Amino acid sequence: MSVSKANVQENPAKKMLSVVGQKRAILIMCHNNPDPDTIASAAALKHLFAHALRRKAVIGYAGTIGRAENRQLVRRLKVDMVRTDKLNFSKFSVIALVDSQPHSGNNAIPREVMPDIVIDHHPLRRDTTRCTFYDVRPHYGSSSTILTEYLRELDLTVDRKLATALYYGLKTDTNGLSRSVTKADLDAFNYLFPKVAPRTLAGIENPSIPKSYYLKFADAIARSVQYDDVMISNMGTLYNPDVTAEMADFLLRMEGVRWTLCMGEYKEYLLLSVRTSRRGMMAGKVALRIVKSLGTGGGHEKVAGGKISLKGLKPEERAQVAKKVTDRFLKLLDVQDHEGKPLTAAPPADPR
């Protein structure tokens, strides 16, 4: 049984539960470097299994929980998460994937393993249709919205911790309800908001931030180059994988800027974040095209990302990959003939 993006069947939560049946070993996988939406969605699905089926589930993730806000979310709401290097996928009889899809390049499920359940709000991938159950709603602003609907469909109690997690997941993925918002998102927002723990939410949204964060932001601004209404920042070596997305959002707020591309090297990958403020422009399709034959990517109308393996490449070869991504981005947006103007002084040399 399945729920497709084109035909969301009545009460998909019950259909999803029927896939589990009498099975007990359940793994819920987040995407790599979990953000609030995938963390909240996984926590909600775990809550759902516990209260609707009396089943325990493990939440797994790979990568790094980098942003201070995300670490606070996990700590304050006591979301128990296990790294995939401590998991044996063969020991689970049910695998659920939230806020991601099979073979998308941003989750750590082995390629030979197909999840039984997929719940996501990104464009439907062909491989996903092979799963026993999939509920993919790319018109929704967040996966947290879908899980909130599931909890309501099953008439399950949502405590203050879970409500706070889902509210924050919805809020961050829609940038405070300013992008990709549907009636379903607004309904979820209105349902969750009265249940939120205000002090806990404030602690999540306003954590202490290390000095390195500010230094990296200053460095990224110094590396930013503007081409007409397009801003690009090659941020060099990253201390955490989330900072490209933060900088892309930050630069998009600048007057006269309609597109941003921020990239940087994290471990053996070049990570990319693409943003646009223009309606009807598919950032996800742009991301796919700039990483074509190089890596993986995707996203929504205004938010997208990607990654390219740099393993085994020399520094000059890595620089060539970044240049190719930049050239493709500028050409796709038809600004390749515009002179690049540094946002500040000349960018500093990478210390490596």
C-alpha positions in Angstrom: 0.0 0.0 0.0 1.2 3.5 -0.7 0.4 7.1 -0.6 1.7 9.1 -3.5 2.1 12.8 -3.9 -0.8 12.8 -6.3 -3.2 10.7 -4.3 -2.9 11.0 -0.5 -5.4 8.4 0.7 -7.8 8.8 3.5 -6.1 8.3 6.9 -2.7 7.3 5.7 -1.5 7.0 9.3 -3.5 3.8 9.8 -2.3 2.4 6.5 1.3 3.1 7.6 0.7 1.3 10.9 -0.6 -1.7 9.1 2.8 -2.1 7.4 4.4 -2.6 10.8 1.8 -5.2 11.8 3.3 -7.5 14.4 6.9 -6.6 13.7 8.8 -5.1 16.6 12.3 -4.1 15.6 11.8 -0.6 14.2 14.4 1.8 12.9 13.5 5.4 12.1 16.2 7.1 9.9 16.8 10.8 9.7 18.7 12.4 6.8 22.4 13.2 7.3 23.3 16.1 9.5 19.8 16.2 11.0 17.9 19.5 11.0 14.8 20.4 13.2 12.3 19.1 10.7 13.8 15.6 10.4 14.5 15.4 14.1 10.9 16.4 15.0 9.4 14.1 12.4 11.4 11.1 13.7 10.5 11.9 17.3 6.8 12.1 16.3 6.9 8.8 14.5 8.6 7.2 17.5 5.8 8.6 19.7 3.2 7.3 17.3 4.6 3.8 17.3 4.9 3.8 21.0 1.3 4.9 21.7 -0.6 3.4 18.8 1.2 0.0 18.6 3.0 -0.2 21.9 6.3 -0.6 20.0 9.7 0.8 20.7 11.7 2.3 17.9 15.3 3.5 17.5 16.1 6.9 15.8 19.2 6.7 13.7 21.3 9.4 11.9 24.7 9.9 10.2 26.8 13.0 10.0 26.8 15.8 12.5 24.2 17.8 14.5 26.1 21.0 13.8 23.9 24.0 14.6 23.7 25.1 18.2 19.9 25.4 17.9 19.7 21.8 16.7 21.8 20.5 19.5 19.6 22.4 22.0 16.5 20.8 20.4 17.9 17.3 20.9 19.1 18.1 24.4 16.2 20.0 25.8 13.5 17.8 24.4 15.5 14.6 25.2 15.3 13.1 21.7 17.3 9.9 21.9 19.3 9.4 18.7 21.8 6.8 17.7 24.6 7.2 15.1 24.5 4.7 12.3 28.0 3.4 12.9 26.5 1.8 16.0 23.6 0.2 14.2 23.2 -3.0 12.3 20.5 -2.5 9.6 19.9 -6.3 9.2 18.6 -6.5 12.8 15.6 -4.3 12.1 12.4 -5.8 10.6 10.9 -2.3 9.8 12.9 0.7 8.5 11.2 4.1 8.2 12.8 7.1 6.5 11.6 10.6 7.3 12.3 13.9 5.5 14.4 12.1 2.9 14.0 9.4 0.2 15.9 6.3 -0.9 19.1 6.8 -2.9 18.8 10.6 -2.6 22.4 10.9 -1.4 21.5 12.5 1.9 20.8 9.6 4.2 22.9 6.7 5.4 20.6 3.8 4.6 22.8 1.2 2.6 22.0 1.3 -1.1 20.9 -2.4 -1.1 18.4 -1.7 1.7 15.0 -0.3 0.8 13.0 1.3 3.6 9.5 0.0 4.3 8.1 3.4 5.1 9.0 6.8 3.6 7.5 10.1 4.8 8.8 13.2 3.1 7.9 16.6 1.6 10.5 16.8 -1.2 9.7 15.9 -4.8 8.9 12.2 -5.3 11.8 10.1 -6.5 11.2 7.0 -8.7 13.0 4.7 -6.3 10.6 5.7 -3.5 7.6 4.1 -5.4 9.2 0.7 -4.7 8.7 1.1 -1.0 5.8 -0.7 0.7 4.4 2.6 2.0 5.3 6.1 1.0 3.6 9.4 1.8 5.4 12.1 -0.2 3.8 15.6 -0.3 6.1 18.1 -2.0 3.5 20.8 -1.8 3.8 20.8 2.1 6.2 23.1 3.8 7.6 20.4 6.2 7.5 16.8 7.1 6.5 17.9 10.6 3.2 19.0 9.1 2.6 15.5 7.8 3.5 13.9 11.1 1.2 16.3 13.0 -1.6 15.2 10.7 -0.8 11.6 11.5 -1.0 12.2 15.3 -4.3 14.0 14.9 -5.7 11.3 12.6 -5.0 8.7 15.3 -6.2 11.0 18.0 -3.0 10.6 20.0 -2.0 13.0 22.7 0.8 15.4 21.8 2.7 16.5 24.9 4.5 19.9 25.2 7.9 18.5 24.3 6.7 16.9 21.1 4.6 19.9 20.2 7.6 22.1 20.7 9.7 19.9 18.4 7.1 19.8 15.7 6.4 23.5 15.9 10.1 24.3 15.6 10.5 21.8 12.7 7.6 23.4 10.8 8.8 26.9 11.6 12.4 26.4 10.5 11.6 24.6 7.3 9.1 27.3 6.2 11.4 30.1 7.4 8.8 31.3 9.9 5.9 30.6 7.5 7.4 32.8 4.8 8.0 30.1 2.2 6.3 27.1 0.8 3.3 27.4 3.1 0.0 25.6 2.5 -3.2 25.5 4.4 -2.1 22.2 5.9 1.0 24.0 7.4 -1.1 26.7 8.8 -3.5 24.2 10.4 -0.6 22.3 11.9 0.9 25.6 13.2 -2.4 26.6 14.8 -2.8 23.2 16.4 0.7 23.0 17.8 1.2 26.6 19.0 -1.0 26.5 22.1 0.8 23.3 23.2 4.3 24.7 22.9 6.5 25.1 25.9 7.6 28.8 25.5 10.7 28.8 27.7 11.9 25.6 26.1 11.4 27.0 22.7 13.2 30.2 23.6 16.1 28.2 24.9 16.3 26.3 21.6 16.1 29.4 19.4 18.6 31.4 21.4 21.5 29.2 22.4 25.0 30.3 23.2 27.1 30.3 20.0 30.8 29.7 19.9 33.3 32.3 18.6 34.2 30.1 15.7 30.6 30.7 14.3 31.1 34.4 14.1 34.6 34.1 12.6 33.3 31.7 9.9 30.5 34.1 9.1 32.9 37.0 8.8 35.2 34.9 6.5 32.2 33.8 4.4 31.1 37.5 3.9 34.7 38.4 2.9 34.5 35.5 0.3 31.2 36.6 -1.2 31.0 37.8 -4.8 27.9 39.4 -6.4 26.9 38.9 -10.0 23.9 41.2 -10.7 21.2 39.7 -8.4 23.2 36.5 -7.6 25.5 36.1 -4.6 28.1 33.3 -4.3 30.3 32.5 -1.4 33.0 29.8 -1.5 33.4 29.4 2.2 36.5 27.2 2.2 36.9 24.6 5.0 33.8 24.2 7.2 33.7 23.4 10.9 30.2 22.1 10.6 28.0 21.1 7.7 25.0 23.4 8.5 26.8 26.7 8.0 26.4 26.9 4.2 22.6 26.8 4.6 22.8 29.5 7.3 25.0 31.8 5.2 22.8 31.2 2.1 19.7 32.3 4.0 21.6 35.2 5.5 22.9 36.6 2.2 19.5 36.2 0.5 18.2 38.9 2.8 20.5 41.5 1.2 18.8 44.2 -0.8 19.0 43.4 -4.6 20.0 39.8 -4.1 17.5 37.2 -5.5 19.8 34.0 -5.6 22.5 32.7 -3.4 24.9 29.8 -3.6 27.1 29.0 -0.7 29.6 26.1 -0.7 32.3 24.7 1.4 34.4 21.7 2.1 33.4 19.4 5.0 35.5 16.3 5.4 35.6 14.7 2.0 32.7 16.6 0.4 31.9 19.9 -1.2 28.5 20.9 0.4 26.2 23.3 -1.5 23.2 25.4 -0.4 21.1 27.2 -3.0 18.4 29.8 -2.1 16.1 32.1 -4.1 13.4 34.6 -3.2 11.9 34.5 -6.7 8.5 32.8 -7.0 8.1 30.1 -9.6 11.9 29.4 -9.8 12.8 25.9 -8.8 15.9 26.0 -6.7 15.8 22.2 -6.5 16.0 21.8 -10.2 18.9 24.3 -10.3 20.7 22.4 -7.6 20.3 19.1 -9.6 21.7 20.7 -12.7 24.8 22.2 -11.1 25.8 18.9 -9.6 24.9 16.8 -12.6 27.5 14.0 -13.1 29.4 15.4 -10.1 27.2 14.5 -7.1 23.7 14.6 -5.6 21.3 17.4 -5.0 17.7 18.5 -4.9 15.2 20.6 -3.0 12.1 22.8 -3.2 11.0 25.9 -5.0 13.2 28.3 -3.0 15.5 26.0 -0.9 17.9 23.4 -2.2 21.3 21.8 -1.6 23.7 19.2 -2.8 27.0 17.5 -2.2 30.0 16.3 -4.3 32.6 13.9 -3.2 36.1 15.3 -3.2 37.8 12.1 -2.0 41.2 11.6 -3.5 41.3 15.0 -5.2 44.3 17.3 -5.0 43.7 20.9 -3.8 43.8 22.3 -7.3 41.3 19.6 -8.5 39.0 20.5 -5.6 39.2 24.1 -6.7 38.3 23.1 -10.3 35.1 21.3 -9.0 34.1 24.5 -7.1 34.7 26.6 -10.2 32.7 24.2 -12.4 29.7 24.5 -9.9 30.0 28.3 -9.9 30.2 28.5 -13.7 27.1 26.3 -14.1 25.2 28.3 -11.6 25.9 31.6 -13.2 25.1 30.2 -16.7 21.8 28.7 -15.5 20.8 32.1 -14.1 22.1 33.9 -17.2 24.5 36.2 -15.4 27.7 34.6 -16.6 28.6 37.8 -18.5 28.3 40.0 -15.4 31.5 41.1 -13.7 31.8 39.6 -10.2 32.0 42.3 -7.5 33.4 41.3 -4.1 31.0 42.1 -1.3 33.8 43.5 0.8 37.6 43.5 0.2 39.4 40.8 -1.7 38.7 37.4 -0.1 41.4 35.9 2.1 43.4 32.9 1.0 42.3 29.5 2.3 44.7 28.7 5.2 45.2 25.1 4.1 
